[in-house]
């Protein structure tokens, strides 16, 4: 049970600022560049002592935090001009003596600071700043940092989070120098007081994905699967003297299929949380299944759609179900409820609701569709039989651009570079997408120019809809083929890098594992082959 002790009114909006409170005090900004310190010790006695006023910042205060120790109680505040550490008891003493409360400036001109954090001993302060000047480079994050915290049992370990959806665990020596980047500013207070800022090295312990609150509850499962991918897919140094090898190591039979559709399944998609997956079929129905469940949680059919479903998937971080039927794009809100009534066992408790039914400029059926679910994106790619690519803007619900005659035949597969929560790429890489057409190979396009930047034609595709995929690291392309092989291309080279043989039939679909270096191929007779991707130091010939 939570009860409100007291409330404070601020003179401006502070919901986007880091506020601070500890057992003894709470602090709120005043007039943007001043601080008011309220005591929490006399609340139960209904005594409201005069708040302590702290002045010293010239710019607007953007972050504040209290130290970890109770004696003395330290407060750190940051603005674009200064980072100041205040000793609360010392400031109160100065005010009682008729003097002005003063703090210690430990950093200057760091830009907008979005987060502050003390270490356990209150000897170091980590400040997340967006300033671009670099005194000492600390590479790793691709986006601005949003927070940084010291490890509670080891003050030499710092954990940082970023807008690139990752957090990093960093180990440091006993003395730290000031950092400035899109990373963090780390200040050793003892060193700054003596004006001696030592230089030392940093060691990145691990890099793990930061999820956007979409259902991941067990973080332990992420630890063993990340390192192989980063060593295999994210290493870019000395690429000319090393190569990647693919070795088939497992072939699996489907022993327990999920029955339910009356006709061929045309779409399969996992949710970002991996709790649900959906299937769409030529029987004009969509089903959502729980992981490990043999009965669907949601069934959408019963003549709800007049034409077969194409490109069914989860969308917008699992908030919607997105698919095409005929010439229309359907967007559904949903809520999955796996419970059942003992009497009405087959009654569906899950709820779906049509959020939007969109139509594009032409009335021809959509035969391929692609959208990103791993991060927020308003761009859709519907493809139609007349060989064109459309760029659909969900914000405006209209076609933003179009590429006519993209292939000589109708496009049967379109794939975006969606990346992975287990790997990072340069932001520009997400502008790339692939299209596949019978007899016309695979083409790679750049969304910024809507031009074909490379073609991949070594595989054989004369009649079957063989699909293609982009690796999580963004460096490789895999494609199915009708010569009972799967081809792996270097994204920068039109010739294939590896040819996966020993398939029993035409390879219809390929996919990269988002967490570990594997390529999965799907072909006729319901078998799939896993091929291990590992790093080799042998020269590439």
C-alpha positions as semicolon CSV with decimal commas, in nm:
position;residue;x (nm);y (nm);z (nm)
1;X;0,000;0,000;0,000
2;X;0,127;0,344;-0,093
3;X;0,031;0,667;0,084
4;X;0,110;1,022;-0,017
5;X;0,322;1,205;0,240
6;X;0,314;1,548;0,082
7;X;0,307;1,711;-0,261
8;X;0,498;1,997;-0,417
9;X;0,409;2,233;-0,700
10;X;0,675;2,324;-0,955
11;X;0,683;2,641;-1,159
12;X;0,744;2,452;-1,486
13;X;0,716;2,109;-1,642
14;X;0,972;1,868;-1,494
15;X;0,836;1,529;-1,608
16;X;1,128;1,491;-1,851
17;X;1,389;1,581;-1,590
18;X;1,571;1,352;-1,347
19;X;1,446;1,445;-1,000
20;X;1,600;1,330;-0,673
21;X;1,479;1,209;-0,334
22;X;1,646;1,023;-0,047
23;X;1,547;0,917;0,303
24;X;1,614;1,260;0,452
25;X;1,557;1,509;0,172
26;X;1,384;1,575;-0,159
27;X;1,473;1,839;-0,414
28;X;1,282;2,025;-0,685
29;X;1,405;2,290;-0,931
30;X;1,304;2,652;-0,886
31;X;1,306;2,908;-1,170
32;X;1,495;2,657;-1,383
33;X;1,845;2,722;-1,243
34;X;1,792;2,706;-0,863
35;X;1,715;2,421;-0,622
36;X;1,483;2,390;-0,320
37;X;1,574;2,122;-0,063
38;X;1,289;1,996;0,157
39;X;1,342;1,785;0,467
40;X;1,151;1,455;0,496
41;X;1,226;1,403;0,866
42;X;0,944;1,621;1,003
43;X;0,660;1,518;0,772
44;X;0,487;1,289;1,022
45;X;0,495;1,570;1,283
46;X;0,322;1,810;1,039
47;X;0,617;2,045;1,068
48;X;0,729;2,221;0,754
49;X;1,070;2,382;0,805
50;X;1,195;2,646;0,568
51;X;1,337;2,480;0,251
52;X;1,703;2,527;0,170
53;X;1,770;2,737;-0,141
54;X;2,074;2,645;-0,353
55;X;2,195;2,883;-0,623
56;X;2,491;2,858;-0,855
57;X;2,375;2,730;-1,193
58;X;2,334;2,977;-1,480
59;X;2,160;2,734;-1,717
60;X;1,848;2,526;-1,665
61;X;1,904;2,228;-1,435
62;X;1,840;1,905;-1,625
63;X;1,937;1,630;-1,378
64;X;1,997;1,581;-1,007
65;X;2,071;1,289;-0,775
66;X;2,153;1,221;-0,410
67;X;2,456;1,023;-0,299
68;X;2,445;0,669;-0,162
69;X;2,572;0,750;0,187
70;X;2,375;0,908;0,471
71;X;2,665;1,099;0,626
72;X;2,737;1,336;0,470
73;X;2,436;1,370;0,241
74;X;2,559;1,479;-0,101
75;X;2,352;1,617;-0,386
76;X;2,476;1,647;-0,744
77;X;2,299;1,876;-0,990
78;X;2,379;1,937;-1,356
79;X;2,304;2,201;-1,616
80;X;2,462;2,285;-1,948
81;X;2,726;2,500;-1,778
82;X;2,815;2,324;-1,450
83;X;2,799;1,998;-1,261
84;X;2,793;2,086;-0,891
85;X;2,814;1,863;-0,582
86;X;2,648;2,003;-0,267
87;X;2,705;1,894;0,092
88;X;2,356;1,949;0,237
89;X;2,458;1,975;0,601
90;X;2,743;2,211;0,518
91;X;2,508;2,428;0,311
92;X;2,257;2,441;0,599
93;X;2,534;2,547;0,834
94;X;2,644;2,826;0,600
95;X;2,286;2,953;0,572
96;X;2,248;2,960;0,952
97;X;2,567;3,166;0,970
98;X;2,422;3,416;0,725
99;X;2,634;3,304;0,433
100;X;2,534;3,180;0,089
101;X;2,518;2,805;0,041
102;X;2,794;2,692;-0,196
103;X;2,886;2,369;-0,369
104;X;3,185;2,221;-0,549
105;X;3,200;2,246;-0,929
106;X;3,329;1,913;-1,065
107;X;3,251;1,962;-1,436
108;X;3,196;2,249;-1,678
109;X;3,041;2,295;-2,022
110;X;2,935;1,934;-2,074
111;X;2,625;2,009;-2,277
112;X;2,281;1,886;-2,176
113;X;2,316;1,622;-1,904
114;X;2,024;1,378;-1,895
115;X;2,127;1,152;-1,607
116;X;2,352;1,158;-1,300
117;X;2,465;0,878;-1,074
118;X;2,691;0,843;-0,768
119;X;2,904;0,538;-0,700
120;X;2,862;0,350;-0,371
121;X;3,136;0,547;-0,191
122;X;3,014;0,883;-0,333
123;X;3,364;0,948;-0,472
124;X;3,266;0,935;-0,841
125;X;2,980;1,077;-1,044
126;X;2,870;0,950;-1,385
127;X;2,698;1,209;-1,604
128;X;2,527;1,113;-1,931
129;X;2,585;1,395;-2,177
130;X;2,519;1,452;-2,546
131;X;2,819;1,673;-2,613
132;X;3,007;1,574;-2,928
133;X;3,360;1,687;-2,837
134;X;3,577;1,392;-2,741
135;X;3,851;1,420;-2,481
136;X;3,895;1,043;-2,460
137;X;3,708;0,806;-2,687
138;X;3,483;0,541;-2,535
139;X;3,329;0,362;-2,830
140;X;3,037;0,124;-2,824
141;X;2,700;0,296;-2,816
142;X;2,554;0,421;-3,143
143;X;2,297;0,653;-2,985
144;X;2,274;0,904;-2,702
145;X;2,304;0,763;-2,351
146;X;1,993;0,776;-2,135
147;X;2,131;0,660;-1,799
148;X;2,439;0,527;-1,623
149;X;2,459;0,352;-1,286
150;X;2,745;0,215;-1,079
151;X;2,737;-0,145;-0,966
152;X;2,621;-0,149;-0,600
153;X;2,879;-0,408;-0,490
154;X;3,168;-0,294;-0,711
155;X;3,214;0,075;-0,777
156;X;3,465;0,000;-1,055
157;X;3,184;-0,135;-1,275
158;X;2,950;0,100;-1,460
159;X;2,636;0,008;-1,654
160;X;2,519;0,245;-1,927
161;X;2,199;0,245;-2,135
162;X;2,148;0,410;-2,471
163;X;1,886;0,503;-2,728
164;X;2,034;0,234;-2,955
165;X;1,847;-0,023;-2,740
166;X;2,156;-0,164;-2,572
167;X;2,321;-0,140;-2,235
168;X;2,690;-0,192;-2,169
169;X;2,880;-0,312;-1,866
170;X;3,213;-0,132;-1,828
171;X;3,501;-0,211;-1,592
172;X;3,734;0,066;-1,479
173;X;4,049;0,108;-1,279
174;X;4,051;0,276;-0,939
175;X;4,089;0,624;-1,094
176;X;3,878;0,758;-1,376
177;X;3,924;1,048;-1,613
178;X;3,658;1,276;-1,758
179;X;3,471;1,130;-2,057
180;X;3,285;1,327;-2,320
181;X;3,099;1,179;-2,614
182;X;2,755;1,051;-2,695
183;X;2,851;0,820;-2,411
184;X;2,907;0,951;-2,060
185;X;3,110;1,197;-1,856
186;X;3,278;1,032;-1,562
187;X;3,432;1,248;-1,294
188;X;3,664;1,149;-1,009
189;X;3,600;1,414;-0,748
190;X;3,922;1,361;-0,554
191;X;4,132;1,398;-0,868
192;X;3,947;1,713;-0,979
193;X;4,005;1,880;-0,646
194;X;4,378;1,839;-0,691
195;X;4,350;1,920;-1,063
196;X;4,507;1,587;-1,150
197;X;4,307;1,391;-1,404
198;X;4,477;1,057;-1,469
199;X;4,455;0,872;-1,796
200;X;4,375;0,504;-1,808
201;X;4,214;0,237;-2,021
202;X;3,862;0,104;-2,019
203;X;3,752;-0,251;-2,073
204;X;3,416;-0,348;-2,215
205;X;3,298;-0,655;-2,026
206;X;2,982;-0,732;-2,218
207;X;2,718;-0,582;-2,438
208;X;2,362;-0,698;-2,392
209;X;2,032;-0,589;-2,549
210;X;1,807;-0,336;-2,382
211;X;1,443;-0,426;-2,437
212;X;1,159;-0,178;-2,470
213;X;0,926;-0,331;-2,214
214;X;0,762;-0,582;-2,443
215;X;0,747;-0,888;-2,223
216;X;1,099;-1,015;-2,156
217;X;1,109;-1,119;-1,792
218;X;1,402;-1,360;-1,773
219;X;1,723;-1,173;-1,845
220;X;1,945;-1,471;-1,764
221;X;1,858;-1,641;-2,091
222;X;2,030;-1,362;-2,284
223;X;2,377;-1,403;-2,139
224;X;2,503;-1,718;-2,312
225;X;2,379;-1,639;-2,660
226;X;2,520;-1,295;-2,728
227;X;2,896;-1,344;-2,738
228;X;2,907;-1,589;-3,034
229;X;2,709;-1,350;-3,251
230;X;2,925;-1,053;-3,175
231;X;3,244;-1,243;-3,241
232;X;3,108;-1,383;-3,566
233;X;2,888;-1,112;-3,711
234;X;3,017;-0,784;-3,573
235;X;3,391;-0,813;-3,628
236;X;3,497;-0,579;-3,906
237;X;3,873;-0,558;-3,867
238;X;4,102;-0,742;-4,108
239;X;3,811;-0,859;-4,320
240;X;4,027;-0,924;-4,624
241;X;4,248;-1,177;-4,445
242;X;3,967;-1,369;-4,278
243;X;3,648;-1,536;-4,388
244;X;3,329;-1,684;-4,254
245;X;3,256;-2,055;-4,282
246;X;2,921;-2,227;-4,286
247;X;2,892;-2,586;-4,171
248;X;2,566;-2,782;-4,165
249;X;2,532;-2,960;-3,836
250;X;2,171;-3,054;-3,773
251;X;1,868;-3,165;-3,966
252;X;1,535;-3,181;-3,788
253;X;1,197;-3,337;-3,857
254;X;0,872;-3,166;-3,765
255;X;0,716;-3,423;-3,531
256;X;0,436;-3,218;-3,370
257;X;0,280;-2,979;-3,622
258;X;0,019;-2,727;-3,511
259;X;-0,298;-2,830;-3,690
260;X;-0,575;-2,585;-3,759
261;X;-0,556;-2,434;-4,107
262;X;-0,751;-2,597;-4,389
263;X;-0,514;-2,490;-4,668
264;X;-0,148;-2,410;-4,719
265;X;0,019;-2,176;-4,469
266;X;0,158;-1,868;-4,642
267;X;0,290;-1,655;-4,351
268;X;0,459;-1,721;-4,016
269;X;0,584;-1,457;-3,772
270;X;0,716;-1,447;-3,416
271;X;0,630;-1,166;-3,176
272;X;0,916;-0,956;-3,046
273;X;0,862;-1,094;-2,695
274;X;0,876;-1,452;-2,834
275;X;0,563;-1,534;-2,633
276;X;0,337;-1,553;-2,937
277;X;0,356;-1,641;-3,303
278;X;0,101;-1,611;-3,578
279;X;0,021;-1,801;-3,893
280;X;-0,181;-1,705;-4,199
281;X;-0,317;-1,939;-4,460
282;X;-0,473;-1,959;-4,802
283;X;-0,797;-2,047;-4,619
284;X;-0,830;-1,672;-4,545
285;X;-0,767;-1,703;-4,172
286;X;-0,510;-1,579;-3,921
287;X;-0,424;-1,761;-3,599
288;X;-0,217;-1,646;-3,301
289;X;-0,051;-1,922;-3,099
290;X;0,110;-1,921;-2,757
291;X;0,465;-2,050;-2,734
292;X;0,446;-2,422;-2,655
293;X;0,067;-2,438;-2,699
294;X;-0,100;-2,663;-2,956
295;X;-0,425;-2,466;-2,963
296;X;-0,451;-2,112;-3,103
297;X;-0,528;-1,825;-2,867
298;X;-0,682;-1,611;-3,144
299;X;-0,863;-1,726;-3,456
300;X;-0,954;-1,467;-3,718
301;X;-1,154;-1,611;-4,004
302;X;-1,516;-1,712;-4,062
303;X;-1,545;-1,515;-4,387
304;X;-1,393;-1,207;-4,223
305;X;-1,162;-1,169;-4,522
306;X;-1,258;-1,216;-4,884
307;X;-0,912;-1,304;-5,014
308;X;-0,605;-1,494;-4,887
309;X;-0,378;-1,333;-4,629
310;X;-0,035;-1,204;-4,727
311;X;0,256;-1,085;-4,512
312;X;0,095;-1,141;-4,171
313;X;0,316;-1,024;-3,884
314;X;0,329;-0,843;-3,552
315;X;0,387;-0,470;-3,587
316;X;0,494;-0,166;-3,383
317;X;0,666;-0,354;-3,100
318;X;0,391;-0,618;-3,088
319;X;0,112;-0,365;-3,045
320;X;-0,069;-0,454;-3,369
321;X;-0,133;-0,742;-3,602
322;X;-0,057;-0,635;-3,960
323;X;-0,140;-0,820;-4,280
324;X;-0,273;-0,770;-4,630
325;X;-0,583;-0,922;-4,783
326;X;-0,656;-0,838;-5,142
327;X;-0,574;-0,471;-5,196
328;X;-0,628;-0,372;-4,831
329;X;-0,390;-0,340;-4,537
330;X;-0,544;-0,449;-4,206
331;X;-0,423;-0,326;-3,869
332;X;-0,569;-0,498;-3,561
333;X;-0,532;-0,436;-3,190
334;X;-0,533;-0,755;-2,986
335;X;-0,520;-0,894;-2,633
336;X;-0,423;-1,257;-2,580
337;X;-0,597;-1,449;-2,303
338;X;-0,497;-1,814;-2,279
339;X;-0,743;-1,907;-2,002
340;X;-1,043;-2,129;-2,078
341;X;-1,373;-2,194;-1,912
342;X;-1,416;-2,557;-1,810
343;X;-1,765;-2,572;-1,959
344;X;-1,723;-2,346;-2,262
345;X;-1,374;-2,474;-2,333
346;X;-1,365;-2,373;-2,699
347;X;-1,489;-2,019;-2,641
348;X;-1,219;-1,768;-2,729
349;X;-1,144;-1,517;-2,453
350;X;-0,880;-1,328;-2,648
351;X;-0,995;-1,003;-2,804
352;X;-0,912;-0,850;-3,144
353;X;-1,033;-0,515;-3,273
354;X;-0,987;-0,355;-3,612
355;X;-0,781;-0,039;-3,568
356;X;-0,754;0,060;-3,935
357;X;-0,825;-0,078;-4,278
358;X;-0,608;0,099;-4,534
359;X;-0,611;0,099;-4,910
360;X;-0,340;0,211;-5,146
361;X;-0,356;0,386;-5,481
362;X;-0,447;0,082;-5,690
363;X;-0,702;-0,196;-5,655
364;X;-0,471;-0,486;-5,746
365;X;-0,397;-0,745;-5,478
366;X;-0,091;-0,717;-5,254
367;X;0,127;-1,026;-5,296
368;X;0,418;-0,929;-5,064
369;X;0,444;-0,707;-4,757
370;X;0,723;-0,603;-4,521
371;X;0,730;-0,393;-4,202
372;X;0,961;-0,360;-3,901
373;X;0,848;-0,479;-3,560
374;X;1,180;-0,463;-3,375
375;X;1,165;-0,085;-3,337
376;X;0,919;0,195;-3,405
377;X;0,881;0,247;-3,778
378;X;0,600;0,396;-3,984
379;X;0,725;0,262;-4,319
380;X;0,556;-0,032;-4,494
381;X;0,653;-0,193;-4,824
382;X;0,357;-0,346;-5,010
383;X;0,434;-0,507;-5,347
384;X;0,184;-0,582;-5,621
385;X;0,181;-0,809;-5,928
386;X;0,261;-0,524;-6,168
387;X;0,629;-0,530;-6,059
388;X;0,634;-0,209;-5,856
389;X;0,745;-0,128;-5,500
390;X;0,538;0,108;-5,290
391;X;0,657;0,296;-4,980
392;X;0,356;0,340;-4,754
393;X;0,365;0,601;-4,475
394;X;0,151;0,487;-4,180
395;X;0,157;0,834;-4,024
396;X;-0,023;0,985;-4,322
397;X;-0,193;0,661;-4,434
398;X;-0,084;0,718;-4,790
399;X;0,174;0,604;-5,044
400;X;0,482;0,823;-4,996
401;X;0,675;0,697;-5,296
402;X;0,676;0,429;-5,561
403;X;0,931;0,244;-5,774
404;X;0,775;0,125;-6,103
405;X;0,915;-0,175;-6,292
406;X;1,145;-0,274;-6,007
407;X;1,174;-0,627;-6,151
408;X;1,095;-0,795;-6,478
409;X;0,849;-1,026;-6,297
410;X;0,616;-0,981;-6,001
411;X;0,793;-0,944;-5,666
412;X;0,721;-1,240;-5,440
413;X;0,945;-1,144;-5,144
414;X;1,050;-0,815;-4,987
415;X;1,279;-0,807;-4,682
416;X;1,392;-0,510;-4,474
417;X;1,710;-0,486;-4,273
418;X;1,552;-0,520;-3,931
419;X;1,870;-0,589;-3,736
420;X;1,842;-0,768;-3,404
421;X;1,827;-0,684;-3,036
422;X;2,139;-0,899;-2,999
423;X;2,348;-0,694;-3,243
424;X;2,404;-0,332;-3,345
425;X;2,445;-0,170;-3,685
426;X;2,512;0,175;-3,820
427;X;2,184;0,372;-3,843
428;X;2,228;0,412;-4,220
429;X;2,216;0,033;-4,267
430;X;1,847;0,022;-4,181
431;X;1,768;0,205;-4,507
432;X;1,849;-0,110;-4,706
433;X;1,592;-0,367;-4,816
434;X;1,579;-0,664;-5,055
435;X;1,332;-0,774;-5,320
436;X;1,314;-1,108;-5,499
437;X;1,143;-1,204;-5,824
438;X;1,136;-1,519;-6,036
439;X;1,410;-1,519;-6,306
440;X;1,528;-1,176;-6,188
441;X;1,737;-1,260;-5,881
442;X;1,762;-1,052;-5,565
443;X;1,802;-0,674;-5,567
444;X;1,915;-0,453;-5,282
445;X;1,760;-0,106;-5,259
446;X;1,836;0,212;-5,067
447;X;1,528;0,376;-4,919
448;X;1,688;0,721;-4,930
449;X;1,728;0,719;-5,309
450;X;1,492;0,434;-5,404
451;X;1,755;0,299;-5,639
452;X;1,891;-0,050;-5,682
453;X;2,242;-0,050;-5,536
454;X;2,336;-0,416;-5,595
455;X;2,210;-0,737;-5,755
456;X;2,262;-1,098;-5,648
457;X;2,203;-1,352;-5,923
458;X;2,422;-1,657;-5,856
459;X;2,133;-1,864;-5,717
460;X;1,875;-2,036;-5,937
461;X;1,516;-1,913;-5,922
462;X;1,302;-1,995;-6,225
463;X;0,957;-2,088;-6,092
464;X;0,940;-2,118;-5,709
465;X;0,907;-1,817;-5,473
466;X;1,248;-1,846;-5,309
467;X;1,290;-1,590;-5,033
468;X;1,594;-1,399;-4,905
469;X;1,708;-1,264;-4,566
470;X;1,958;-1,017;-4,419
471;X;2,179;-1,123;-4,128
472;X;2,140;-0,951;-3,787
473;X;2,481;-0,786;-3,826
474;X;2,378;-0,646;-4,168
475;X;2,679;-0,792;-4,352
476;X;2,536;-1,101;-4,518
477;X;2,244;-1,203;-4,737
478;X;2,103;-1,555;-4,764
479;X;1,879;-1,672;-5,046
480;X;1,699;-1,992;-5,133
481;X;1,757;-2,164;-5,464
482;X;1,606;-2,428;-5,689
483;X;1,932;-2,623;-5,729
484;X;1,882;-2,772;-5,379
485;X;2,123;-2,522;-5,226
486;X;2,117;-2,205;-5,023
487;X;2,348;-1,916;-5,109
488;X;2,513;-1,674;-4,868
489;X;2,633;-1,344;-5,016
490;X;2,856;-1,075;-4,875
491;X;2,633;-0,769;-4,887
492;X;2,917;-0,571;-5,051
493;X;2,984;-0,824;-5,325
494;X;2,750;-0,959;-5,593
495;X;2,919;-1,301;-5,603
496;X;2,821;-1,556;-5,343
497;X;3,040;-1,621;-5,040
498;X;2,916;-1,971;-4,951
499;X;2,697;-2,233;-5,114
500;X;2,509;-2,454;-4,868
501;X;2,464;-2,788;-5,037
502;X;2,322;-3,128;-4,933
503;X;1,963;-3,004;-4,929
504;X;1,708;-3,262;-5,033
505;X;1,491;-3,029;-5,241
506;X;1,436;-2,671;-5,351
507;X;1,517;-2,427;-5,072
508;X;1,208;-2,209;-5,044
509;X;1,289;-1,999;-4,738
510;X;1,597;-1,895;-4,539
511;X;1,636;-1,716;-4,208
512;X;1,916;-1,599;-3,980
513;X;1,894;-1,674;-3,611
514;X;1,875;-1,334;-3,435
515;X;2,073;-1,449;-3,130
516;X;2,336;-1,698;-3,245
517;X;2,526;-1,735;-3,575
518;X;2,299;-1,979;-3,759
519;X;2,133;-1,990;-4,098
520;X;1,814;-2,190;-4,125
521;X;1,688;-2,321;-4,455
522;X;1,339;-2,453;-4,527
523;X;1,258;-2,676;-4,819
524;X;1,000;-2,928;-4,932
525;X;0,904;-3,238;-4,728
526;X;0,900;-3,027;-4,409
527;X;1,265;-3,044;-4,312
528;X;1,492;-2,762;-4,212
529;X;1,868;-2,752;-4,184
530;X;2,067;-2,546;-3,940
531;X;2,406;-2,424;-4,058
532;X;2,653;-2,295;-3,807
533;X;2,831;-1,969;-3,887
534;X;3,172;-1,943;-3,729
535;X;3,477;-1,722;-3,769
536;X;3,777;-1,862;-3,949
537;X;4,124;-1,715;-3,993
538;X;4,183;-1,895;-4,320
539;X;4,233;-1,666;-4,621
540;X;3,952;-1,609;-4,865
541;X;4,027;-1,725;-5,217
